[in-house]
């Protein structure tokens, strides 16, 4: 899968979080990695000043870190996207 650095692709990644138990927020903060994942509260906070590329790369990293399982989602498009993301290598 080729990562497309577009607003539309960012929306697709955000939809994964919307369909999960996690809450995705964009806020300013002093995160060492540019984001913070509060696993017990199921909240993901991303630096709102990131570029589009930075937000997309960060969301993909977080999706992998959390370990979303495609079969846990009802939406077929989300399942396919998660499967593709698991096979994709990100170049930072």
PAVOVEX-220676 format. One record per atom (N, C-alpha, C): residue number from 0; atom name; z, y, x. Coordinates in nm, 2 decimals. Atoms other than C-alpha are relative to their C-alpha. Last residue first. Layout:
residues N
<site k="NUM" a="CA" z="Z" y="Y" x="X"/>
...
//
This chain:
residues 92
<site k="91" a="N" z="-0.07" y="-0.13" x="0.01"/>
<site k="91" a="CA" z="0.83" y="0.86" x="1.02"/>
<site k="91" a="C" z="-0.05" y="0.09" x="0.11"/>
<site k="90" a="N" z="0.01" y="-0.06" x="-0.13"/>
<site k="90" a="CA" z="0.58" y="0.57" x="0.96"/>
<site k="90" a="C" z="0.07" y="0.14" x="0.00"/>
<site k="89" a="N" z="0.00" y="-0.14" x="0.00"/>
<site k="89" a="CA" z="0.68" y="0.36" x="0.66"/>
<site k="89" a="C" z="0.00" y="0.05" x="0.15"/>
<site k="88" a="N" z="-0.07" y="-0.05" x="-0.11"/>
<site k="88" a="CA" z="0.58" y="0.00" x="0.64"/>
<site k="88" a="C" z="-0.01" y="0.15" x="0.01"/>
<site k="87" a="N" z="0.06" y="-0.11" x="-0.07"/>
<site k="87" a="CA" z="0.48" y="-0.13" x="0.30"/>
<site k="87" a="C" z="0.09" y="0.04" x="0.12"/>
<site k="86" a="N" z="0.10" y="0.05" x="-0.10"/>
<site k="86" a="CA" z="0.55" y="-0.48" x="0.17"/>
<site k="86" a="C" z="-0.05" y="0.11" x="0.09"/>
<site k="85" a="N" z="-0.07" y="0.10" x="-0.09"/>
<site k="85" a="CA" z="0.88" y="-0.39" x="-0.01"/>
<site k="85" a="C" z="-0.10" y="-0.05" x="0.11"/>
<site k="84" a="N" z="-0.08" y="-0.08" x="-0.09"/>
<site k="84" a="CA" z="0.71" y="-0.07" x="-0.15"/>
<site k="84" a="C" z="0.07" y="-0.10" x="0.10"/>
<site k="83" a="N" z="0.08" y="-0.07" x="-0.10"/>
<site k="83" a="CA" z="0.44" y="-0.28" x="-0.31"/>
<site k="83" a="C" z="0.08" y="0.07" x="0.11"/>
<site k="82" a="N" z="0.06" y="0.11" x="-0.08"/>
<site k="82" a="CA" z="0.69" y="-0.50" x="-0.49"/>
<site k="82" a="C" z="-0.08" y="0.05" x="0.11"/>
<site k="81" a="N" z="-0.10" y="0.05" x="-0.09"/>
<site k="81" a="CA" z="0.88" y="-0.19" x="-0.60"/>
<site k="81" a="C" z="-0.05" y="-0.11" x="0.09"/>
<site k="80" a="N" z="-0.02" y="-0.10" x="-0.10"/>
<site k="80" a="CA" z="0.56" y="-0.03" x="-0.74"/>
<site k="80" a="C" z="0.11" y="-0.05" x="0.10"/>
<site k="79" a="N" z="0.11" y="0.01" x="-0.09"/>
<site k="79" a="CA" z="0.47" y="-0.35" x="-0.93"/>
<site k="79" a="C" z="0.02" y="0.10" x="0.12"/>
<site k="78" a="N" z="-0.01" y="0.13" x="-0.07"/>
<site k="78" a="CA" z="0.81" y="-0.38" x="-1.09"/>
<site k="78" a="C" z="-0.11" y="0.00" x="0.11"/>
<site k="77" a="N" z="-0.11" y="-0.01" x="-0.09"/>
<site k="77" a="CA" z="0.81" y="-0.01" x="-1.18"/>
<site k="77" a="C" z="0.01" y="-0.12" x="0.08"/>
<site k="76" a="N" z="0.04" y="-0.09" x="-0.10"/>
<site k="76" a="CA" z="0.47" y="-0.04" x="-1.34"/>
<site k="76" a="C" z="0.10" y="0.01" x="0.11"/>
<site k="75" a="N" z="0.09" y="0.07" x="-0.09"/>
<site k="75" a="CA" z="0.58" y="-0.35" x="-1.53"/>
<site k="75" a="C" z="-0.05" y="0.09" x="0.11"/>
<site k="74" a="N" z="0.13" y="-0.07" x="-0.02"/>
<site k="74" a="CA" z="0.87" y="-0.16" x="-1.69"/>
<site k="74" a="C" z="-0.08" y="-0.07" x="0.10"/>
<site k="73" a="N" z="0.08" y="0.04" x="0.11"/>
<site k="73" a="CA" z="1.16" y="-0.40" x="-1.78"/>
<site k="73" a="C" z="-0.15" y="0.05" x="0.01"/>
<site k="72" a="N" z="0.06" y="-0.11" x="0.08"/>
<site k="72" a="CA" z="1.33" y="-0.36" x="-1.45"/>
<site k="72" a="C" z="-0.09" y="-0.06" x="-0.10"/>
<site k="71" a="N" z="-0.11" y="-0.06" x="0.07"/>
<site k="71" a="CA" z="1.57" y="-0.62" x="-1.29"/>
<site k="71" a="C" z="-0.05" y="0.11" x="-0.09"/>
<site k="70" a="N" z="-0.02" y="0.07" x="0.13"/>
<site k="70" a="CA" z="1.27" y="-0.83" x="-1.19"/>
<site k="70" a="C" z="0.11" y="0.06" x="-0.09"/>
<site k="69" a="N" z="0.10" y="-0.03" x="0.10"/>
<site k="69" a="CA" z="1.17" y="-0.58" x="-0.93"/>
<site k="69" a="C" z="0.03" y="-0.06" x="-0.14"/>
<site k="68" a="N" z="0.07" y="0.12" x="0.02"/>
<site k="68" a="CA" z="1.50" y="-0.61" x="-0.74"/>
<site k="68" a="C" z="-0.10" y="0.03" x="-0.11"/>
<site k="67" a="N" z="0.04" y="0.02" x="0.14"/>
<site k="67" a="CA" z="1.64" y="-0.28" x="-0.61"/>
<site k="67" a="C" z="-0.09" y="-0.13" x="0.00"/>
<site k="66" a="N" z="0.05" y="0.13" x="0.02"/>
<site k="66" a="CA" z="1.78" y="-0.32" x="-0.26"/>
<site k="66" a="C" z="-0.03" y="-0.03" x="-0.14"/>
<site k="65" a="N" z="-0.07" y="0.04" x="0.12"/>
<site k="65" a="CA" z="2.00" y="-0.01" x="-0.23"/>
<site k="65" a="C" z="-0.05" y="-0.15" x="-0.03"/>
<site k="64" a="N" z="-0.14" y="0.01" x="-0.04"/>
<site k="64" a="CA" z="1.87" y="0.04" x="0.13"/>
<site k="64" a="C" z="0.08" y="-0.06" x="-0.12"/>
<site k="63" a="N" z="-0.01" y="0.12" x="-0.08"/>
<site k="63" a="CA" z="1.51" y="-0.02" x="0.03"/>
<site k="63" a="C" z="0.15" y="-0.03" x="0.04"/>
<site k="62" a="N" z="0.04" y="0.11" x="0.09"/>
<site k="62" a="CA" z="1.52" y="0.23" x="-0.25"/>
<site k="62" a="C" z="0.02" y="-0.13" x="0.08"/>
<site k="61" a="N" z="-0.12" y="0.02" x="0.09"/>
<site k="61" a="CA" z="1.71" y="0.47" x="-0.02"/>
<site k="61" a="C" z="-0.03" y="-0.12" x="-0.09"/>
<site k="60" a="N" z="-0.11" y="0.05" x="-0.08"/>
<site k="60" a="CA" z="1.44" y="0.45" x="0.25"/>
<site k="60" a="C" z="0.12" y="-0.04" x="-0.09"/>
<site k="59" a="N" z="0.04" y="0.13" x="-0.04"/>
<site k="59" a="CA" z="1.16" y="0.50" x="-0.01"/>
<site k="59" a="C" z="0.11" y="-0.07" x="0.08"/>
<site k="58" a="N" z="-0.02" y="0.08" x="0.12"/>
<site k="58" a="CA" z="1.35" y="0.80" x="-0.15"/>
<site k="58" a="C" z="-0.04" y="-0.15" x="0.03"/>
<site k="57" a="N" z="-0.14" y="0.03" x="0.02"/>
<site k="57" a="CA" z="1.38" y="0.94" x="0.20"/>
<site k="57" a="C" z="0.02" y="-0.08" x="-0.12"/>
<site k="56" a="N" z="-0.04" y="0.10" x="-0.10"/>
<site k="56" a="CA" z="1.01" y="0.90" x="0.28"/>
<site k="56" a="C" z="0.15" y="-0.03" x="-0.02"/>
<site k="55" a="N" z="0.06" y="0.13" x="0.02"/>
<site k="55" a="CA" z="0.92" y="1.07" x="-0.05"/>
<site k="55" a="C" z="0.05" y="-0.11" x="0.10"/>
<site k="54" a="N" z="-0.07" y="0.05" x="0.12"/>
<site k="54" a="CA" z="1.17" y="1.36" x="-0.01"/>
<site k="54" a="C" z="-0.06" y="-0.15" x="-0.03"/>
<site k="53" a="N" z="-0.14" y="0.04" x="-0.03"/>
<site k="53" a="CA" z="1.06" y="1.42" x="0.34"/>
<site k="53" a="C" z="0.07" y="-0.06" x="-0.11"/>
<site k="52" a="N" z="0.00" y="0.12" x="-0.08"/>
<site k="52" a="CA" z="0.69" y="1.42" x="0.25"/>
<site k="52" a="C" z="0.14" y="-0.05" x="0.03"/>
<site k="51" a="N" z="0.04" y="0.11" x="0.09"/>
<site k="51" a="CA" z="0.76" y="1.67" x="-0.03"/>
<site k="51" a="C" z="-0.01" y="-0.13" x="0.08"/>
<site k="50" a="N" z="0.14" y="-0.01" x="0.04"/>
<site k="50" a="CA" z="0.95" y="1.89" x="0.21"/>
<site k="50" a="C" z="-0.03" y="-0.12" x="-0.09"/>
<site k="49" a="N" z="0.09" y="0.09" x="-0.07"/>
<site k="49" a="CA" z="1.33" y="1.87" x="0.21"/>
<site k="49" a="C" z="-0.14" y="0.04" x="-0.05"/>
<site k="48" a="N" z="0.09" y="-0.08" x="-0.08"/>
<site k="48" a="CA" z="1.52" y="2.18" x="0.08"/>
<site k="48" a="C" z="-0.10" y="-0.09" x="0.08"/>
<site k="47" a="N" z="0.11" y="-0.06" x="0.09"/>
<site k="47" a="CA" z="1.67" y="1.98" x="-0.21"/>
<site k="47" a="C" z="-0.09" y="0.09" x="0.08"/>
<site k="46" a="N" z="0.01" y="-0.14" x="-0.03"/>
<site k="46" a="CA" z="1.87" y="1.76" x="0.03"/>
<site k="46" a="C" z="-0.12" y="0.06" x="-0.07"/>
<site k="45" a="N" z="0.09" y="-0.03" x="-0.10"/>
<site k="45" a="CA" z="1.90" y="1.43" x="-0.15"/>
<site k="45" a="C" z="-0.01" y="0.15" x="0.02"/>
<site k="44" a="N" z="0.02" y="-0.14" x="-0.01"/>
<site k="44" a="CA" z="2.19" y="1.30" x="-0.35"/>
<site k="44" a="C" z="-0.09" y="0.02" x="0.12"/>
<site k="43" a="N" z="0.08" y="-0.03" x="-0.12"/>
<site k="43" a="CA" z="2.20" y="0.95" x="-0.48"/>
<site k="43" a="C" z="-0.02" y="0.15" x="0.00"/>
<site k="42" a="N" z="0.06" y="-0.14" x="0.00"/>
<site k="42" a="CA" z="2.48" y="0.86" x="-0.73"/>
<site k="42" a="C" z="-0.08" y="0.01" x="0.14"/>
<site k="41" a="N" z="0.14" y="0.01" x="0.03"/>
<site k="41" a="CA" z="2.58" y="0.51" x="-0.82"/>
<site k="41" a="C" z="-0.07" y="0.13" x="-0.01"/>
<site k="40" a="N" z="0.03" y="-0.09" x="0.11"/>
<site k="40" a="CA" z="2.95" y="0.60" x="-0.83"/>
<site k="40" a="C" z="-0.14" y="-0.01" x="-0.04"/>
<site k="39" a="N" z="-0.09" y="0.03" x="0.11"/>
<site k="39" a="CA" z="3.04" y="0.30" x="-0.61"/>
<site k="39" a="C" z="-0.02" y="0.08" x="-0.12"/>
<site k="38" a="N" z="0.03" y="0.13" x="0.07"/>
<site k="38" a="CA" z="2.72" y="0.34" x="-0.41"/>
<site k="38" a="C" z="0.10" y="-0.04" x="-0.11"/>
<site k="37" a="N" z="-0.14" y="0.03" x="0.05"/>
<site k="37" a="CA" z="2.76" y="0.71" x="-0.33"/>
<site k="37" a="C" z="-0.02" y="-0.13" x="-0.08"/>
<site k="36" a="N" z="0.00" y="0.10" x="0.11"/>
<site k="36" a="CA" z="2.43" y="0.75" x="-0.14"/>
<site k="36" a="C" z="0.15" y="-0.04" x="-0.02"/>
<site k="35" a="N" z="-0.13" y="0.07" x="0.02"/>
<site k="35" a="CA" z="2.40" y="1.07" x="0.06"/>
<site k="35" a="C" z="-0.01" y="-0.10" x="-0.11"/>
<site k="34" a="N" z="-0.04" y="0.05" x="0.13"/>
<site k="34" a="CA" z="2.08" y="1.23" x="0.19"/>
<site k="34" a="C" z="0.13" y="-0.07" x="0.01"/>
<site k="33" a="N" z="0.08" y="-0.07" x="0.10"/>
<site k="33" a="CA" z="1.93" y="1.43" x="0.48"/>
<site k="33" a="C" z="0.03" y="-0.05" x="-0.14"/>
<site k="32" a="N" z="0.13" y="0.06" x="0.01"/>
<site k="32" a="CA" z="2.05" y="1.18" x="0.74"/>
<site k="32" a="C" z="-0.09" y="0.07" x="-0.11"/>
<site k="31" a="N" z="0.06" y="0.03" x="-0.14"/>
<site k="31" a="CA" z="2.33" y="1.39" x="0.87"/>
<site k="31" a="C" z="-0.14" y="-0.06" x="-0.02"/>
<site k="30" a="N" z="0.01" y="0.14" x="-0.02"/>
<site k="30" a="CA" z="2.40" y="1.54" x="0.52"/>
<site k="30" a="C" z="-0.07" y="-0.03" x="0.14"/>
<site k="29" a="N" z="0.01" y="0.03" x="-0.14"/>
<site k="29" a="CA" z="2.50" y="1.90" x="0.52"/>
<site k="29" a="C" z="0.01" y="-0.15" x="0.03"/>
<site k="28" a="N" z="-0.12" y="0.07" x="-0.07"/>
<site k="28" a="CA" z="2.43" y="1.98" x="0.17"/>
<site k="28" a="C" z="-0.03" y="-0.02" x="0.14"/>
<site k="27" a="N" z="-0.01" y="-0.04" x="-0.14"/>
<site k="27" a="CA" z="2.19" y="2.15" x="-0.08"/>
<site k="27" a="C" z="0.13" y="-0.07" x="0.06"/>
<site k="26" a="N" z="-0.10" y="-0.11" x="-0.03"/>
<site k="26" a="CA" z="2.13" y="1.95" x="-0.39"/>
<site k="26" a="C" z="-0.01" y="0.04" x="0.14"/>
<site k="25" a="N" z="0.04" y="-0.08" x="-0.12"/>
<site k="25" a="CA" z="1.87" y="1.72" x="-0.54"/>
<site k="25" a="C" z="0.09" y="0.12" x="0.01"/>
<site k="24" a="N" z="-0.01" y="-0.15" x="0.00"/>
<site k="24" a="CA" z="2.01" y="1.46" x="-0.77"/>
<site k="24" a="C" z="-0.05" y="0.06" x="0.13"/>
<site k="23" a="N" z="0.06" y="-0.07" x="-0.12"/>
<site k="23" a="CA" z="1.93" y="1.10" x="-0.85"/>
<site k="23" a="C" z="0.01" y="0.15" x="-0.02"/>
<site k="22" a="N" z="0.04" y="-0.14" x="0.03"/>
<site k="22" a="CA" z="2.16" y="0.90" x="-1.08"/>
<site k="22" a="C" z="-0.05" y="0.07" x="0.13"/>
<site k="21" a="N" z="-0.03" y="-0.11" x="-0.09"/>
<site k="21" a="CA" z="2.17" y="0.53" x="-1.03"/>
<site k="21" a="C" z="-0.05" y="0.13" x="-0.05"/>
<site k="20" a="N" z="-0.13" y="-0.05" x="0.03"/>
<site k="20" a="CA" z="2.19" y="0.27" x="-1.31"/>
<site k="20" a="C" z="0.04" y="0.12" x="0.09"/>
<site k="19" a="N" z="-0.11" y="0.08" x="-0.06"/>
<site k="19" a="CA" z="1.82" y="0.21" x="-1.29"/>
<site k="19" a="C" z="0.13" y="0.06" x="-0.05"/>
<site k="18" a="N" z="0.00" y="0.13" x="0.07"/>
<site k="18" a="CA" z="1.52" y="0.33" x="-1.50"/>
<site k="18" a="C" z="0.12" y="-0.09" x="0.05"/>
<site k="17" a="N" z="-0.02" y="-0.02" x="0.15"/>
<site k="17" a="CA" z="1.57" y="0.69" x="-1.40"/>
<site k="17" a="C" z="0.02" y="-0.13" x="-0.07"/>
<site k="16" a="N" z="-0.14" y="-0.04" x="0.01"/>
<site k="16" a="CA" z="1.60" y="0.58" x="-1.03"/>
<site k="16" a="C" z="0.04" y="0.02" x="-0.15"/>
<site k="15" a="N" z="-0.08" y="0.12" x="-0.03"/>
<site k="15" a="CA" z="1.27" y="0.40" x="-1.05"/>
<site k="15" a="C" z="0.15" y="0.03" x="-0.02"/>
<site k="14" a="N" z="-0.01" y="0.09" x="0.12"/>
<site k="14" a="CA" z="1.13" y="0.70" x="-1.23"/>
<site k="14" a="C" z="0.07" y="-0.13" x="0.03"/>
<site k="13" a="N" z="-0.12" y="-0.05" x="0.08"/>
<site k="13" a="CA" z="1.21" y="0.92" x="-0.93"/>
<site k="13" a="C" z="0.02" y="-0.08" x="-0.12"/>
<site k="12" a="N" z="-0.12" y="0.05" x="-0.07"/>
<site k="12" a="CA" z="0.97" y="0.70" x="-0.72"/>
<site k="12" a="C" z="0.13" y="0.05" x="-0.07"/>
<site k="11" a="N" z="0.00" y="0.15" x="0.02"/>
<site k="11" a="CA" z="0.69" y="0.75" x="-0.97"/>
<site k="11" a="C" z="0.13" y="-0.05" x="0.06"/>
<site k="10" a="N" z="-0.05" y="0.02" x="0.14"/>
<site k="10" a="CA" z="0.76" y="1.13" x="-0.98"/>
<site k="10" a="C" z="0.02" y="-0.15" x="-0.03"/>
<site k="9" a="N" z="-0.14" y="-0.03" x="0.00"/>
<site k="9" a="CA" z="0.73" y="1.14" x="-0.60"/>
<site k="9" a="C" z="0.06" y="-0.02" x="-0.14"/>
<site k="8" a="N" z="-0.06" y="0.11" x="-0.06"/>
<site k="8" a="CA" z="0.39" y="0.97" x="-0.63"/>
<site k="8" a="C" z="0.15" y="0.02" x="0.00"/>
<site k="7" a="N" z="0.02" y="0.12" x="0.09"/>
<site k="7" a="CA" z="0.27" y="1.23" x="-0.88"/>
<site k="7" a="C" z="0.07" y="-0.12" x="0.06"/>
<site k="6" a="N" z="-0.10" y="-0.02" x="0.10"/>
<site k="6" a="CA" z="0.40" y="1.52" x="-0.66"/>
<site k="6" a="C" z="0.00" y="-0.12" x="-0.10"/>
<site k="5" a="N" z="0.03" y="-0.09" x="0.11"/>
<site k="5" a="CA" z="0.18" y="1.38" x="-0.38"/>
<site k="5" a="C" z="0.12" y="0.01" x="-0.10"/>
<site k="4" a="N" z="-0.10" y="-0.10" x="0.00"/>
<site k="4" a="CA" z="0.24" y="1.22" x="-0.04"/>
<site k="4" a="C" z="-0.04" y="0.11" x="-0.10"/>
<site k="3" a="N" z="0.06" y="-0.13" x="0.03"/>
<site k="3" a="CA" z="0.05" y="0.91" x="-0.11"/>
<site k="3" a="C" z="0.10" y="0.11" x="-0.02"/>
<site k="2" a="N" z="-0.09" y="-0.09" x="0.06"/>
<site k="2" a="CA" z="0.19" y="0.60" x="0.07"/>
<site k="2" a="C" z="-0.08" y="0.13" x="-0.03"/>
<site k="1" a="N" z="0.00" y="-0.13" x="-0.07"/>
<site k="1" a="CA" z="-0.08" y="0.35" x="0.12"/>
<site k="1" a="C" z="0.09" y="0.09" x="-0.07"/>
<site k="0" a="N" z="0.00" y="-0.12" x="0.08"/>
<site k="0" a="CA" z="0.00" y="0.00" x="0.00"/>
<site k="0" a="C" z="0.00" y="0.12" x="0.09"/>
//
